[in-house]
Amino acid sequence: MKQPLAYVHPDAKIASNVVIDPFVTIDRNVEIGEGTRILSNVTIMEGARIGKNCTIFPGAVIGAIPQDLKFKGEETLAIIGDNTTLRECVTVHRGTASRGKTVVGSNCLIMAYTHVAHDCVLGNNIIISNAAQIAGEVEIDDFAVIGGGALIHQFCHIGAHVMLQGGALVNKDIPPFVRAAREPISYAGINSVGLRRRNFTNEQIRDIQEVYRYLYLSGYNNSDAIERIEAELAATKERDEIVMFVKNSKRGIIKGYL
């Protein structure tokens, strides 16, 4: 259902039961799935792909061209998954030739004034609090919670189930299952409350704690800690996820708190 004061480009592909409020602008080469509601004064630009049952609040801009001087007008996408809410004045820019798309997954809550830059890849079930600013080509894995006002440097990787404090300045990768806090941003223990809420067992939580004891509390450097973890701790899904994250980190992981 489209209000008469909204503009929808005739080439846009809009499911029949999408609700579009007044003063919305929807450009060409846009697709919007069933059950989604677009509130007033939202701008959805070329290359946006919005899933089913999303809600986009007033002032949001989805699919604007990147704020990246390397962008040369290539055809790229900004993809929003199903059941995701974008609150007031959220901006999600499309990708560049680097990845070709910016992705926000399903079941996410992106709160007001958050910016998601070009070529970011955000997983599912993520919560990003107000006014977080996420630079280009950042990766955030499933179930991460990002505190309000966080500033995340380009190319950083934030692992699954991370809890990041508000106002954080992030310039290193944050491995999965941890709390990251203080200034400079540091390991502050594992996110045991969040893990229990997501039905991790006590045994799984103890195993994760043991891995991080080697990484952050043993005095080993990262390479030696990983070698000992693989040699001395039984293989589990969580152990291997942490090990692979650290091995694949391009910016290096955050330090322990001194």
Secondary structure by P-SEA (a helix, b strand, c coil): cccccbbbcccccccccbbbcccbbbbccbbbbcbbbbccbbbbccbbbbbcbbbbccccccccccccccccccccbbbbbcbbbbccbbbbbbbcccccbbbbbcbbbbccbbbbccbbbbbcbbbbccbbbbccbbbbccbbbbccbbbbcccbbbccbbbbcccccccccccccbbbbcccccccccaaaaaaaacccaaaaaaaaaaaaaaccccccaaaaaaaaaacccccaaaaaaaaaaaacccccccccc
